[in-house]
Amino acid sequence: MTVRLKDFHADWCGPCKTQDPILEELLEDYPDVSFEKVDVEEEQEIANQYQVRSLPTVVVENDDGVVERFVGVTQREDIEEALASAGA
């Protein structure tokens, strides 16, 4: 099963910059997770598809669909729990 993490962000978003190091650490520890950074300014269609209204938004999904979504800066442990639930 493929596990994906989508990071919805924007260059002007201060909290997004706080979230970045947390996600970078996770990606080192979970090399099998597919990671996608989505700049909402450049990829509005994808942001709309996922109904992103606030930044940062992190979506964890697998082949069955969205497992968890987080709005605002999210701690590593919470994202790890969602990754485990998704099958990572």
WOJOHU-V698670 format. One line per field, one symbol per residue. psi: psi as a letter, one per 30 degrees, with the letter a starting at -180 (. if undefined). burial: I if it has 16 or more other ideal C-beta (glycine too) atoms within 10 Angstrom, else O. A space follows every 10 residues. Layout:
psi = ???
burial = ???
This chain:
psi = kkkkkkjkll efjefefeee eeeeeeeefi ffkkkkkjjf efieeeeeeg hkflklkkkk laffakekkk klkkleeeee eeeeefg.
burial = OOIIIIIIIO OOIOOIOOIO OIIOOIOOOI OOIOOOOIII OOOOOOIOOI OIOOIIIIII IIOOOOIIII OOIIOOOOIO OIIOOIOI
